[in-house]
């Protein structure tokens, strides 16, 4: 789980940004952003896992 949190980008947004960002409040932008960030995080984890598997296979 911690690996996923590390791979999950939030583009440097803080709690203040979330409260004061009118673009996000007006059209569910945070929901859309979180969905995008979740996809990016999953892709990063998948890519790192594939790299580890490939390295392990090359060592044998």
Secondary structure, 3 states (H helix, E strand, C coil): CHHHHHHCCCCCCCHHHHHHCHHHHHCCHHHHHHHHHHHHHHHHHHHHHHHHHHHHHHHC
